[in-house]
Amino acid sequence: MSHFTRVQTVIRDQGLLEEALRQLNYQFQSGERVPVRGYQGNQESAQVVIDTGSEYDIGFQRQDDQSFAVCTDWWGVRNKTKLREESFLQELNRTYAHLAVKRQVIAQGLIIEEENILPNGEIELVVCERF
Amino acid sequence: MGIKKVRIRIGLDGRTQFKVEGGQGADCIEFTRALEQAVGNVEKRELTADYHEAATEQVRDELKERRL
């Protein structure tokens, strides 16, 4: 073994974000300026917007550095839905990272040798070179 | 050198760990760089014993070549 790296998930790819949301069974809309509804009818706009089934939406806004930032009123979402900020973000980041790794593996012509969900819920993949 | 392998662990906290097995030196950093970039930003990178071994060997080889 020669090196170890720890990476924090950053959502940069809209296609992968949408794929992750679909996998997690969220209803969403995407476009240039989709409205994000918040407290007392306040509105922002974002490129990808989840319909939470309440009057509070969860939006993803593209930033100057090309990453997406979450735009929502967590207070409203917490009161009107079963969604919770921490678990929502963790699940999304994990699903996004999983999809991102799998897509990159294909792009680099590598092979997924093993893929397991560990008892603690972590996903473990073993990727190797083609030989 | 054996086949390069990377063990990837996607955690519940939005962090992903990459551990390279069977690679040596700078070559193994290149092996995972694109995978890491696809996921996000590198917070921490640690080189383990093999990396330095490979680098030391390389220096030794270079010294040998110079002597010749």
N, CA and C atoms of all chains as a GROMACS GRO file, in nm:
protein
  597
    1MET      N    1   0.085  -0.120   0.000
    1MET     CA    2   0.000   0.000   0.000
    1MET      C    3   0.088   0.124   0.000
    2SER      N    4   0.057   0.218  -0.085
    2SER     CA    5   0.147   0.331  -0.083
    2SER      C    6   0.085   0.467  -0.060
    3HIS      N    7  -0.044   0.478  -0.069
    3HIS     CA    8  -0.097   0.603  -0.018
    3HIS      C    9  -0.244   0.593   0.018
    4PHE      N   10  -0.283   0.690   0.096
    4PHE     CA   11  -0.415   0.693   0.153
    4PHE      C   12  -0.467   0.835   0.135
    5THR      N   13  -0.589   0.848   0.083
    5THR     CA   14  -0.643   0.982   0.060
    5THR      C   15  -0.784   0.991   0.115
    6ARG      N   16  -0.815   1.105   0.173
    6ARG     CA   17  -0.953   1.127   0.217
    6ARG      C   18  -1.011   1.243   0.137
    7VAL      N   19  -1.130   1.220   0.080
    7VAL     CA   20  -1.191   1.318  -0.010
    7VAL      C   21  -1.329   1.358   0.042
    8GLN      N   22  -1.354   1.487   0.048
    8GLN     CA   23  -1.487   1.537   0.085
    8GLN      C   24  -1.568   1.551  -0.044
    9THR      N   25  -1.690   1.495  -0.045
    9THR     CA   26  -1.774   1.502  -0.165
    9THR      C   27  -1.807   1.647  -0.199
   10VAL      N   28  -1.791   1.682  -0.325
   10VAL     CA   29  -1.834   1.812  -0.374
   10VAL      C   30  -1.918   1.786  -0.499
   11ILE      N   31  -2.042   1.834  -0.498
   11ILE     CA   32  -2.132   1.810  -0.612
   11ILE      C   33  -2.103   1.913  -0.720
   12ARG      N   34  -2.046   1.865  -0.831
   12ARG     CA   35  -2.010   1.956  -0.941
   12ARG      C   36  -2.082   1.919  -1.070
   13ASP      N   37  -2.129   1.795  -1.078
   13ASP     CA   38  -2.185   1.746  -1.203
   13ASP      C   39  -2.336   1.736  -1.191
   14GLN      N   40  -2.405   1.816  -1.272
   14GLN     CA   41  -2.552   1.821  -1.261
   14GLN      C   42  -2.616   1.688  -1.300
   15GLY      N   43  -2.560   1.623  -1.401
   15GLY     CA   44  -2.614   1.494  -1.445
   15GLY      C   45  -2.608   1.390  -1.333
   16LEU      N   46  -2.494   1.385  -1.263
   16LEU     CA   47  -2.479   1.289  -1.153
   16LEU      C   48  -2.569   1.327  -1.036
   17LEU      N   49  -2.584   1.457  -1.012
   17LEU     CA   50  -2.673   1.503  -0.905
   17LEU      C   51  -2.815   1.454  -0.933
   18GLU      N   52  -2.860   1.472  -1.057
   18GLU     CA   53  -2.995   1.430  -1.094
   18GLU      C   54  -3.011   1.279  -1.084
   19GLU      N   55  -2.906   1.207  -1.123
   19GLU     CA   56  -2.911   1.061  -1.115
   19GLU      C   57  -2.921   1.016  -0.969
   20ALA      N   58  -2.846   1.084  -0.882
   20ALA     CA   59  -2.849   1.051  -0.739
   20ALA      C   60  -2.989   1.079  -0.682
   21LEU      N   61  -3.049   1.190  -0.721
   21LEU     CA   62  -3.183   1.225  -0.670
   21LEU      C   63  -3.287   1.123  -0.718
   22ARG      N   64  -3.272   1.079  -0.844
   22ARG     CA   65  -3.363   0.977  -0.896
   22ARG      C   66  -3.349   0.847  -0.819
   23GLN      N   67  -3.223   0.811  -0.792
   23GLN     CA   68  -3.198   0.687  -0.719
   23GLN      C   69  -3.258   0.691  -0.578
   24LEU      N   70  -3.262   0.811  -0.521
   24LEU     CA   71  -3.316   0.828  -0.385
   24LEU      C   72  -3.467   0.858  -0.388
   25ASN      N   73  -3.526   0.848  -0.507
   25ASN     CA   74  -3.671   0.866  -0.524
   25ASN      C   75  -3.725   1.004  -0.489
   26TYR      N   76  -3.647   1.108  -0.520
   26TYR     CA   77  -3.698   1.244  -0.503
   26TYR      C   78  -3.761   1.291  -0.634
   27GLN      N   79  -3.868   1.371  -0.621
   27GLN     CA   80  -3.927   1.437  -0.737
   27GLN      C   81  -3.854   1.569  -0.752
   28PHE      N   82  -3.805   1.599  -0.871
   28PHE     CA   83  -3.735   1.726  -0.887
   28PHE      C   84  -3.755   1.781  -1.028
   29GLN      N   85  -3.723   1.910  -1.041
   29GLN     CA   86  -3.728   1.975  -1.172
   29GLN      C   87  -3.592   2.035  -1.197
   30SER      N   88  -3.551   2.041  -1.324
   30SER     CA   89  -3.426   2.112  -1.350
   30SER      C   90  -3.444   2.208  -1.464
   31GLY      N   91  -3.363   2.312  -1.462
   31GLY     CA   92  -3.371   2.416  -1.565
   31GLY      C   93  -3.280   2.531  -1.528
   32GLU      N   94  -3.282   2.638  -1.606
   32GLU     CA   95  -3.192   2.750  -1.580
   32GLU      C   96  -3.231   2.824  -1.452
   33ARG      N   97  -3.362   2.850  -1.436
   33ARG     CA   98  -3.408   2.925  -1.319
   33ARG      C   99  -3.539   2.864  -1.268
   34VAL      N  100  -3.527   2.758  -1.194
   34VAL     CA  101  -3.645   2.693  -1.136
   34VAL      C  102  -3.669   2.756  -0.999
   35PRO      N  103  -3.794   2.798  -0.969
   35PRO     CA  104  -3.818   2.863  -0.839
   35PRO      C  105  -3.801   2.767  -0.720
   36VAL      N  106  -3.743   2.823  -0.613
   36VAL     CA  107  -3.729   2.750  -0.485
   36VAL      C  108  -3.815   2.825  -0.385
   37ARG      N  109  -3.922   2.762  -0.338
   37ARG     CA  110  -4.014   2.830  -0.247
   37ARG      C  111  -3.967   2.814  -0.103
   38GLY      N  112  -3.972   2.925  -0.029
   38GLY     CA  113  -3.928   2.922   0.110
   38GLY      C  114  -4.025   2.991   0.203
   39TYR      N  115  -3.972   3.042   0.311
   39TYR     CA  116  -4.052   3.103   0.418
   39TYR      C  117  -4.140   3.218   0.368
   40GLN      N  118  -4.268   3.213   0.401
   40GLN     CA  119  -4.366   3.318   0.366
   40GLN      C  120  -4.362   3.358   0.219
   41GLY      N  121  -4.355   3.259   0.136
   41GLY     CA  122  -4.361   3.288  -0.008
   41GLY      C  123  -4.233   3.345  -0.067
   42ASN      N  124  -4.127   3.356   0.014
   42ASN     CA  125  -3.999   3.401  -0.043
   42ASN      C  126  -3.954   3.304  -0.151
   43GLN      N  127  -3.897   3.358  -0.257
   43GLN     CA  128  -3.851   3.270  -0.365
   43GLN      C  129  -3.710   3.301  -0.409
   44GLU      N  130  -3.638   3.196  -0.434
   44GLU     CA  131  -3.506   3.206  -0.496
   44GLU      C  132  -3.514   3.123  -0.623
   45SER      N  133  -3.406   3.116  -0.697
   45SER     CA  134  -3.410   3.023  -0.810
   45SER      C  135  -3.285   2.936  -0.808
   46ALA      N  136  -3.298   2.820  -0.866
   46ALA     CA  137  -3.187   2.724  -0.867
   46ALA      C  138  -3.196   2.640  -0.994
   47GLN      N  139  -3.092   2.560  -1.018
   47GLN     CA  140  -3.086   2.479  -1.141
   47GLN      C  141  -3.154   2.343  -1.124
   48VAL      N  142  -3.156   2.294  -0.999
   48VAL     CA  143  -3.224   2.167  -0.970
   48VAL      C  144  -3.304   2.189  -0.843
   49VAL      N  145  -3.433   2.155  -0.846
   49VAL     CA  146  -3.519   2.183  -0.730
   49VAL      C  147  -3.603   2.061  -0.696
   50ILE      N  148  -3.593   2.019  -0.569
   50ILE     CA  149  -3.671   1.904  -0.520
   50ILE      C  150  -3.805   1.954  -0.468
   51ASP      N  151  -3.910   1.885  -0.510
   51ASP     CA  152  -4.043   1.908  -0.454
   51ASP      C  153  -4.054   1.818  -0.332
   52THR      N  154  -4.060   1.878  -0.214
   52THR     CA  155  -4.061   1.798  -0.090
   52THR      C  156  -4.203   1.755  -0.053
   53GLY      N  157  -4.302   1.795  -0.135
   53GLY     CA  158  -4.440   1.763  -0.101
   53GLY      C  159  -4.497   1.865  -0.004
   54SER      N  160  -4.422   1.972   0.022
   54SER     CA  161  -4.470   2.078   0.111
   54SER      C  162  -4.453   2.212   0.036
   55GLU      N  163  -4.478   2.324   0.106
   55GLU     CA  164  -4.456   2.454   0.039
   55GLU      C  165  -4.310   2.498   0.048
   56TYR      N  166  -4.224   2.411   0.099
   56TYR     CA  167  -4.081   2.441   0.106
   56TYR      C  168  -4.004   2.349   0.011
   57ASP      N  169  -3.929   2.409  -0.080
   57ASP     CA  170  -3.851   2.329  -0.175
   57ASP      C  171  -3.705   2.320  -0.131
   58ILE      N  172  -3.632   2.227  -0.191
   58ILE     CA  173  -3.487   2.220  -0.170
   58ILE      C  174  -3.420   2.242  -0.305
   59GLY      N  175  -3.344   2.351  -0.316
   59GLY     CA  176  -3.280   2.383  -0.443
   59GLY      C  177  -3.131   2.358  -0.441
   60PHE      N  178  -3.075   2.342  -0.560
   60PHE     CA  179  -2.929   2.331  -0.576
   60PHE      C  180  -2.887   2.441  -0.672
   61GLN      N  181  -2.808   2.535  -0.620
   61GLN     CA  182  -2.767   2.651  -0.700
   61GLN      C  183  -2.621   2.637  -0.742
   62ARG      N  184  -2.597   2.660  -0.870
   62ARG     CA  185  -2.459   2.653  -0.917
   62ARG      C  186  -2.380   2.776  -0.869
   63GLN      N  187  -2.263   2.751  -0.814
   63GLN     CA  188  -2.177   2.857  -0.761
   63GLN      C  189  -2.072   2.897  -0.865
   64ASP      N  190  -1.999   3.004  -0.833
   64ASP     CA  191  -1.895   3.053  -0.924
   64ASP      C  192  -1.788   2.946  -0.949
   65ASP      N  193  -1.761   2.863  -0.849
   65ASP     CA  194  -1.658   2.759  -0.867
   65ASP      C  195  -1.714   2.632  -0.932
   66GLN      N  196  -1.841   2.643  -0.984
   66GLN     CA  197  -1.907   2.533  -1.055
   66GLN      C  198  -1.962   2.423  -0.965
   67SER      N  199  -1.945   2.438  -0.833
   67SER     CA  200  -2.006   2.338  -0.744
   67SER      C  201  -2.150   2.380  -0.717
   68PHE      N  202  -2.229   2.287  -0.665
   68PHE     CA  203  -2.368   2.319  -0.631
   68PHE      C  204  -2.380   2.338  -0.480
   69ALA      N  205  -2.455   2.442  -0.440
   69ALA     CA  206  -2.482   2.464  -0.298
   69ALA      C  207  -2.631   2.446  -0.275
   70VAL      N  208  -2.666   2.392  -0.158
   70VAL     CA  209  -2.806   2.370  -0.125
   70VAL      C  210  -2.869   2.502  -0.081
   71CYS      N  211  -2.989   2.527  -0.134
   71CYS     CA  212  -3.062   2.648  -0.097
   71CYS      C  213  -3.201   2.603  -0.050
   72THR      N  214  -3.227   2.617   0.078
   72THR     CA  215  -3.359   2.579   0.128
   72THR      C  216  -3.382   2.644   0.264
   73ASP      N  217  -3.504   2.638   0.310
   73ASP     CA  218  -3.537   2.682   0.444
   73ASP      C  219  -3.551   2.555   0.529
   74TRP      N  220  -3.442   2.515   0.592
   74TRP     CA  221  -3.444   2.388   0.666
   74TRP      C  222  -3.546   2.389   0.778
   75TRP      N  223  -3.572   2.507   0.834
   75TRP     CA  224  -3.670   2.517   0.943
   75TRP      C  225  -3.807   2.472   0.891
   76GLY      N  226  -3.845   2.527   0.773
   76GLY     CA  227  -3.974   2.491   0.714
   76GLY      C  228  -3.979   2.345   0.673
   77VAL      N  229  -3.871   2.300   0.610
   77VAL     CA  230  -3.866   2.161   0.563
   77VAL      C  231  -3.879   2.066   0.683
   78ARG      N  232  -3.811   2.099   0.791
   78ARG     CA  233  -3.814   2.013   0.910
   78ARG      C  234  -3.956   2.007   0.969
   79ASN      N  235  -4.024   2.122   0.964
   79ASN     CA  236  -4.158   2.127   1.023
   79ASN      C  237  -4.265   2.062   0.936
   80LYS      N  238  -4.244   2.065   0.805
   80LYS     CA  239  -4.350   2.018   0.714
   80LYS      C  240  -4.323   1.884   0.649
   81THR      N  241  -4.203   1.833   0.664
   81THR     CA  242  -4.172   1.706   0.597
   81THR      C  243  -4.092   1.616   0.693
   82LYS      N  244  -4.063   1.496   0.646
   82LYS     CA  245  -3.983   1.405   0.728
   82LYS      C  246  -3.834   1.422   0.701
   83LEU      N  247  -3.800   1.513   0.609
   83LEU     CA  248  -3.659   1.530   0.572
   83LEU      C  249  -3.583   1.605   0.682
   84ARG      N  250  -3.459   1.562   0.706
   84ARG     CA  251  -3.372   1.628   0.803
   84ARG      C  252  -3.241   1.662   0.734
   85GLU      N  253  -3.190   1.782   0.763
   85GLU     CA  254  -3.074   1.832   0.691
   85GLU      C  255  -2.956   1.734   0.691
   86GLU      N  256  -2.918   1.688   0.810
   86GLU     CA  257  -2.797   1.607   0.819
   86GLU      C  258  -2.811   1.475   0.742
   87SER      N  259  -2.920   1.404   0.766
   87SER     CA  260  -2.935   1.273   0.701
   87SER      C  261  -2.957   1.290   0.550
   88PHE      N  262  -3.027   1.396   0.511
   88PHE     CA  263  -3.050   1.422   0.369
   88PHE      C  264  -2.916   1.442   0.297
   89LEU      N  265  -2.831   1.529   0.355
   89LEU     CA  266  -2.703   1.561   0.290
   89LEU      C  267  -2.610   1.440   0.288
   90GLN      N  268  -2.610   1.365   0.397
   90GLN     CA  269  -2.522   1.248   0.403
   90GLN      C  270  -2.560   1.145   0.298
   91GLU      N  271  -2.689   1.120   0.287
   91GLU     CA  272  -2.737   1.020   0.192
   91GLU      C  273  -2.709   1.065   0.048
   92LEU      N  274  -2.731   1.195   0.024
   92LEU     CA  275  -2.708   1.248  -0.110
   92LEU      C  276  -2.559   1.243  -0.145
   93ASN      N  277  -2.474   1.287  -0.052
   93ASN     CA  278  -2.329   1.288  -0.077
   93ASN      C  279  -2.277   1.146  -0.102
   94ARG      N  280  -2.328   1.053  -0.026
   94ARG     CA  281  -2.283   0.915  -0.040
   94ARG      C  282  -2.327   0.857  -0.175
   95THR      N  283  -2.452   0.883  -0.213
   95THR     CA  284  -2.503   0.832  -0.341
   95THR      C  285  -2.429   0.897  -0.457
   96TYR      N  286  -2.405   1.029  -0.446
   96TYR     CA  287  -2.333   1.102  -0.551
   96TYR      C  288  -2.191   1.046  -0.566
   97ALA      N  289  -2.124   1.026  -0.451
   97ALA     CA  290  -1.985   0.976  -0.455
   97ALA      C  291  -1.981   0.838  -0.521
   98HIS      N  292  -2.077   0.755  -0.488
   98HIS     CA  293  -2.083   0.620  -0.544
   98HIS      C  294  -2.098   0.625  -0.696
   99LEU      N  295  -2.191   0.708  -0.743
   99LEU     CA  296  -2.214   0.722  -0.888
   99LEU      C  297  -2.090   0.783  -0.956
  100ALA      N  298  -2.028   0.881  -0.889
  100ALA     CA  299  -1.911   0.948  -0.948
  100ALA      C  300  -1.796   0.849  -0.964
  101VAL      N  301  -1.774   0.767  -0.862
  101VAL     CA  302  -1.666   0.667  -0.870
  101VAL      C  303  -1.695   0.570  -0.984
  102LYS      N  304  -1.819   0.520  -0.992
  102LYS     CA  305  -1.852   0.421  -1.094
  102LYS      C  306  -1.836   0.477  -1.235
  103ARG      N  307  -1.875   0.603  -1.253
  103ARG     CA  308  -1.863   0.662  -1.386
  103ARG      C  309  -1.715   0.681  -1.424
  104GLN      N  310  -1.635   0.722  -1.325
  104GLN     CA  311  -1.493   0.746  -1.351
  104GLN      C  312  -1.419   0.614  -1.378
  105VAL      N  313  -1.462   0.508  -1.310
  105VAL     CA  314  -1.402   0.376  -1.332
  105VAL      C  315  -1.419   0.336  -1.478
  106ILE      N  316  -1.539   0.359  -1.531
  106ILE     CA  317  -1.566   0.325  -1.672
  106ILE      C  318  -1.481   0.414  -1.764
  107ALA      N  319  -1.477   0.545  -1.730
  107ALA     CA  320  -1.402   0.640  -1.813
  107ALA      C  321  -1.254   0.602  -1.821
  108GLN      N  322  -1.198   0.551  -1.711
  108GLN     CA  323  -1.055   0.518  -1.708
  108GLN      C  324  -1.028   0.374  -1.753
  109GLY      N  325  -1.136   0.300  -1.786
  109GLY     CA  326  -1.118   0.162  -1.830
  109GLY      C  327  -1.072   0.071  -1.717
  110LEU      N  328  -1.112   0.101  -1.595
  110LEU     CA  329  -1.075   0.017  -1.480
  110LEU      C  330  -1.185  -0.087  -1.456
  111ILE      N  331  -1.160  -0.175  -1.360
  111ILE     CA  332  -1.257  -0.282  -1.330
  111ILE      C  333  -1.298  -0.275  -1.184
  112ILE      N  334  -1.428  -0.291  -1.158
  112ILE     CA  335  -1.474  -0.303  -1.018
  112ILE      C  336  -1.468  -0.451  -0.983
  113GLU      N  337  -1.377  -0.483  -0.891
  113GLU     CA  338  -1.353  -0.622  -0.856
  113GLU      C  339  -1.449  -0.668  -0.747
  114GLU      N  340  -1.479  -0.575  -0.656
  114GLU     CA  341  -1.569  -0.604  -0.545
  114GLU      C  342  -1.652  -0.482  -0.516
  115GLU      N  343  -1.775  -0.506  -0.471
  115GLU     CA  344  -1.860  -0.394  -0.431
  115GLU      C  345  -1.949  -0.445  -0.318
  116ASN      N  346  -1.932  -0.389  -0.200
  116ASN     CA  347  -2.006  -0.438  -0.083
  116ASN      C  348  -2.062  -0.322  -0.003
  117ILE      N  349  -2.175  -0.349   0.063
  117ILE     CA  350  -2.222  -0.255   0.164
  117ILE      C  351  -2.183  -0.315   0.298
  118LEU      N  352  -2.103  -0.242   0.373
  118LEU     CA  353  -2.053  -0.292   0.501
  118LEU      C  354  -2.164  -0.284   0.607
  119PRO      N  355  -2.150  -0.362   0.715
  119PRO     CA  356  -2.254  -0.362   0.820
  119PRO      C  357  -2.285  -0.222   0.874
  120ASN      N  358  -2.187  -0.134   0.873
  120ASN     CA  359  -2.212   0.002   0.924
  120ASN      C  360  -2.272   0.095   0.818
  121GLY      N  361  -2.304   0.040   0.701
  121GLY     CA  362  -2.371   0.120   0.598
  121GLY      C  363  -2.276   0.185   0.499
  122GLU      N  364  -2.144   0.175   0.523
  122GLU     CA  365  -2.049   0.231   0.426
  122GLU      C  366  -2.046   0.144   0.301
  123ILE      N  367  -2.011   0.205   0.188
  123ILE     CA  368  -1.999   0.130   0.063
  123ILE      C  369  -1.851   0.109   0.037
  124GLU      N  370  -1.812  -0.014   0.009
  124GLU     CA  371  -1.671  -0.040  -0.020
  124GLU      C  372  -1.658  -0.098  -0.161
  125LEU      N  373  -1.568  -0.039  -0.238
  125LEU     CA  374  -1.541  -0.088  -0.374
  125LEU      C  375  -1.393  -0.119  -0.385
  126VAL      N  376  -1.362  -0.226  -0.456
  126VAL     CA  377  -1.222  -0.252  -0.488
  126VAL      C  378  -1.211  -0.240  -0.640
  127VAL      N  379  -1.126  -0.146  -0.681
  127VAL     CA  380  -1.111  -0.116  -0.824
  127VAL      C  381  -0.969  -0.151  -0.865
  128CYS      N  382  -0.956  -0.217  -0.977
  128CYS     CA  383  -0.819  -0.249  -1.021
  128CYS      C  384  -0.801  -0.220  -1.170
  129GLU      N  385  -0.674  -0.223  -1.208
  129GLU     CA  386  -0.639  -0.200  -1.349
  129GLU      C  387  -0.685  -0.320  -1.430
  130ARG      N  388  -0.709  -0.297  -1.555
  130ARG     CA  389  -0.739  -0.406  -1.647
  130ARG      C  390  -0.608  -0.477  -1.678
  131PHE      N  391  -0.609  -0.609  -1.677
  131PHE     CA  392  -0.483  -0.679  -1.705
  131PHE      C  393  -0.504  -0.786  -1.810
  132MET      N  394   0.644  -0.495  -1.038
  132MET     CA  395   0.531  -0.432  -0.969
  132MET      C  396   0.401  -0.505  -1.002
  133GLY      N  397   0.319  -0.529  -0.899
  133GLY     CA  398   0.193  -0.601  -0.920
  133GLY      C  399   0.087  -0.513  -0.983
  134ILE      N  400  -0.033  -0.570  -0.998
  134ILE     CA  401  -0.147  -0.495  -1.051
  134ILE      C  402  -0.188  -0.392  -0.946
  135LYS      N  403  -0.209  -0.271  -0.990
  135LYS     CA  404  -0.250  -0.166  -0.896
  135LYS      C  405  -0.399  -0.182  -0.863
  136LYS      N  406  -0.426  -0.165  -0.734
  136LYS     CA  407  -0.563  -0.179  -0.686
  136LYS      C  408  -0.593  -0.064  -0.594
  137VAL      N  409  -0.718  -0.018  -0.596
  137VAL     CA  410  -0.753   0.085  -0.499
  137VAL      C  411  -0.879   0.041  -0.425
  138ARG      N  412  -0.871   0.051  -0.293
  138ARG     CA  413  -0.986   0.017  -0.208
  138ARG      C  414  -1.054   0.149  -0.172
  139ILE      N  415  -1.181   0.160  -0.212
  139ILE     CA  416  -1.253   0.287  -0.193
  139ILE      C  417  -1.364   0.265  -0.092
  140ARG      N  418  -1.364   0.347   0.011
  140ARG     CA  419  -1.469   0.333   0.112
  140ARG      C  420  -1.548   0.462   0.120
  141ILE      N  421  -1.678   0.453   0.083
  141ILE     CA  422  -1.763   0.572   0.083
  141ILE      C  423  -1.838   0.576   0.215
  142GLY      N  424  -1.803   0.672   0.298
  142GLY     CA  425  -1.855   0.678   0.434
  142GLY      C  426  -1.993   0.744   0.442
  143LEU      N  427  -2.049   0.738   0.561
  143LEU     CA  428  -2.182   0.795   0.582
  143LEU      C  429  -2.176   0.946   0.602
  144ASP      N  430  -2.055   0.998   0.624
  144ASP     CA  431  -2.041   1.141   0.652
  144ASP      C  432  -2.006   1.221   0.527
  145GLY      N  433  -2.024   1.160   0.409
  145GLY     CA  434  -1.993   1.232   0.286
  145GLY      C  435  -1.845   1.232   0.253
  146ARG      N  436  -1.767   1.152   0.326
  146ARG     CA  437  -1.624   1.144   0.297
  146ARG      C  438  -1.591   1.009   0.236
  147THR      N  439  -1.498   1.010   0.144
  147THR     CA  440  -1.458   0.886   0.076
  147THR      C  441  -1.309   0.866   0.097
  148GLN      N  442  -1.271   0.744   0.133
  148GLN     CA  443  -1.129   0.714   0.153
  148GLN      C  444  -1.080   0.626   0.038
  149PHE      N  445  -0.961   0.658  -0.009
  149PHE     CA  446  -0.897   0.580  -0.116
  149PHE      C  447  -0.767   0.522  -0.060
  150LYS      N  448  -0.750   0.392  -0.072
  150LYS     CA  449  -0.624   0.331  -0.029
  150LYS      C  450  -0.570   0.253  -0.146
  151VAL      N  451  -0.451   0.289  -0.189
  151VAL     CA  452  -0.392   0.218  -0.302
  151VAL      C  453  -0.312   0.099  -0.253
  152GLU      N  454  -0.332  -0.013  -0.315
  152GLU     CA  455  -0.257  -0.134  -0.281
  152GLU      C  456  -0.182  -0.178  -0.405
  153GLY      N  457  -0.057  -0.210  -0.388
  153GLY     CA  458   0.019  -0.266  -0.499
  153GLY      C  459   0.083  -0.164  -0.592
  154GLY      N  460   0.063  -0.036  -0.564
  154GLY     CA  461   0.130   0.063  -0.647
  154GLY      C  462   0.249   0.118  -0.572
  155GLN      N  463   0.338   0.180  -0.642
  155GLN     CA  464   0.452   0.239  -0.573
  155GLN      C  465   0.484   0.376  -0.629
  156GLY      N  466   0.523   0.463  -0.538
  156GLY     CA  467   0.573   0.594  -0.578
  156GLY      C  468   0.469   0.684  -0.643
  157ALA      N  469   0.518   0.782  -0.716
  157ALA     CA  470   0.433   0.886  -0.774
  157ALA      C  471   0.330   0.826  -0.870
  158ASP      N  472   0.364   0.716  -0.930
  158ASP     CA  473   0.277   0.646  -1.024
  158ASP      C  474   0.141   0.613  -0.960
  159CYS      N  475   0.143   0.576  -0.831
  159CYS     CA  476   0.019   0.534  -0.768
  159CYS      C  477  -0.067   0.655  -0.732
  160ILE      N  478  -0.007   0.771  -0.717
  160ILE     CA  479  -0.086   0.892  -0.692
  160ILE      C  480  -0.162   0.928  -0.819
  161GLU      N  481  -0.096   0.915  -0.933
  161GLU     CA  482  -0.161   0.942  -1.061
  161GLU      C  483  -0.278   0.846  -1.084
  162PHE      N  484  -0.262   0.724  -1.039
  162PHE     CA  485  -0.362   0.619  -1.057
  162PHE      C  486  -0.497   0.659  -0.998
  163THR      N  487  -0.497   0.725  -0.882
  163THR     CA  488  -0.625   0.757  -0.816
  163THR      C  489  -0.667   0.902  -0.833
  164ARG      N  490  -0.580   0.985  -0.887
  164ARG     CA  491  -0.610   1.128  -0.891
  164ARG      C  492  -0.744   1.161  -0.958
  165ALA      N  493  -0.769   1.101  -1.073
  165ALA     CA  494  -0.893   1.131  -1.146
  165ALA      C  495  -1.016   1.081  -1.070
  166LEU      N  496  -1.001   0.965  -1.003
  166LEU     CA  497  -1.112   0.911  -0.924
  166LEU      C  498  -1.143   1.008  -0.809
  167GLU      N  499  -1.039   1.057  -0.744
  167GLU     CA  500  -1.057   1.149  -0.632
  167GLU      C  501  -1.124   1.278  -0.678
  168GLN      N  502  -1.078   1.329  -0.792
  168GLN     CA  503  -1.133   1.455  -0.843
  168GLN      C  504  -1.279   1.441  -0.883
  169ALA      N  505  -1.318   1.321  -0.929
  169ALA     CA  506  -1.457   1.300  -0.969
  169ALA      C  507  -1.550   1.310  -0.847
  170VAL      N  508  -1.498   1.272  -0.731
  170VAL     CA  509  -1.581   1.272  -0.609
  170VAL      C  510  -1.583   1.409  -0.542
  171GLY      N  511  -1.469   1.474  -0.534
  171GLY     CA  512  -1.469   1.604  -0.464
  171GLY      C  513  -1.330   1.656  -0.439
  172ASN      N  514  -1.311   1.714  -0.319
  172ASN     CA  515  -1.184   1.777  -0.286
  172ASN      C  516  -1.104   1.692  -0.188
  173VAL      N  517  -0.974   1.680  -0.215
  173VAL     CA  518  -0.887   1.604  -0.125
  173VAL      C  519  -0.864   1.682   0.002
  174GLU      N  520  -0.895   1.618   0.115
  174GLU     CA  521  -0.876   1.683   0.245
  174GLU      C  522  -0.741   1.645   0.304
  175LYS      N  523  -0.700   1.523   0.271
  175LYS     CA  524  -0.582   1.470   0.338
  175LYS      C  525  -0.519   1.364   0.248
  176ARG      N  526  -0.387   1.368   0.235
  176ARG     CA  527  -0.319   1.263   0.159
  176ARG      C  528  -0.198   1.219   0.238
  177GLU      N  529  -0.190   1.091   0.265
  177GLU     CA  530  -0.078   1.039   0.343
  177GLU      C  531  -0.003   0.939   0.259
  178LEU      N  532   0.128   0.954   0.258
  178LEU     CA  533   0.210   0.856   0.186
  178LEU      C  534   0.254   0.753   0.288
  179THR      N  535   0.244   0.627   0.252
  179THR     CA  536   0.282   0.523   0.346
  179THR      C  537   0.417   0.465   0.307
  180ALA      N  538   0.464   0.370   0.385
  180ALA     CA  539   0.602   0.318   0.374
  180ALA      C  540   0.647   0.287   0.231
  181ASP      N  541   0.566   0.216   0.155
  181ASP     CA  542   0.608   0.175   0.020
  181ASP      C  543   0.646   0.292  -0.068
  182TYR      N  544   0.572   0.402  -0.050
  182TYR     CA  545   0.597   0.518  -0.135
  182TYR      C  546   0.741   0.563  -0.118
  183HIS      N  547   0.782   0.575   0.010
  183HIS     CA  548   0.917   0.624   0.039
  183HIS      C  549   1.022   0.520  -0.002
  184GLU      N  550   0.986   0.392   0.016
  184GLU     CA  551   1.078   0.285  -0.027
  184GLU      C  552   1.108   0.298  -0.175
  185ALA      N  553   1.001   0.316  -0.252
  185ALA     CA  554   1.017   0.327  -0.397
  185ALA      C  555   1.103   0.448  -0.430
  186ALA      N  556   1.076   0.559  -0.361
  186ALA     CA  557   1.150   0.681  -0.388
  186ALA      C  558   1.297   0.661  -0.353
  187THR      N  559   1.324   0.593  -0.240
  187THR     CA  560   1.461   0.571  -0.197
  187THR      C  561   1.534   0.484  -0.300
  188GLU      N  562   1.463   0.380  -0.346
  188GLU     CA  563   1.523   0.292  -0.447
  188GLU      C  564   1.561   0.370  -0.573
  189GLN      N  565   1.470   0.461  -0.608
  189GLN     CA  566   1.493   0.541  -0.728
  189GLN      C  567   1.620   0.625  -0.712
  190VAL      N  568   1.636   0.684  -0.593
  190VAL     CA  569   1.755   0.765  -0.567
  190VAL      C  570   1.879   0.677  -0.576
  191ARG      N  571   1.868   0.556  -0.515
  191ARG     CA  572   1.982   0.462  -0.519
  191ARG      C  573   2.018   0.429  -0.663
  192ASP      N  574   1.916   0.401  -0.745
  192ASP     CA  575   1.941   0.368  -0.885
  192ASP      C  576   2.009   0.483  -0.957
  193GLU      N  577   1.959   0.603  -0.927
  193GLU     CA  578   2.016   0.721  -0.993
  193GLU      C  579   2.163   0.736  -0.956
  194LEU      N  580   2.192   0.712  -0.826
  194LEU     CA  581   2.331   0.724  -0.780
  194LEU      C  582   2.419   0.620  -0.849
  195LYS      N  583   2.362   0.499  -0.861
  195LYS     CA  584   2.435   0.391  -0.926
  195LYS      C  585   2.469   0.431  -1.070
  196GLU      N  586   2.368   0.482  -1.139
  196GLU     CA  587   2.387   0.523  -1.278
  196GLU      C  588   2.497   0.627  -1.291
  197ARG      N  589   2.497   0.719  -1.196
  197ARG     CA  590   2.598   0.827  -1.202
  197ARG      C  591   2.738   0.770  -1.186
  198ARG      N  592   2.749   0.671  -1.093
  198ARG     CA  593   2.879   0.610  -1.070
  198ARG      C  594   2.930   0.540  -1.197
  199LEU      N  595   2.836   0.476  -1.267
  199LEU     CA  596   2.874   0.406  -1.390
  199LEU      C  597   2.910   0.511  -1.495
   0.00000   0.00000   0.00000
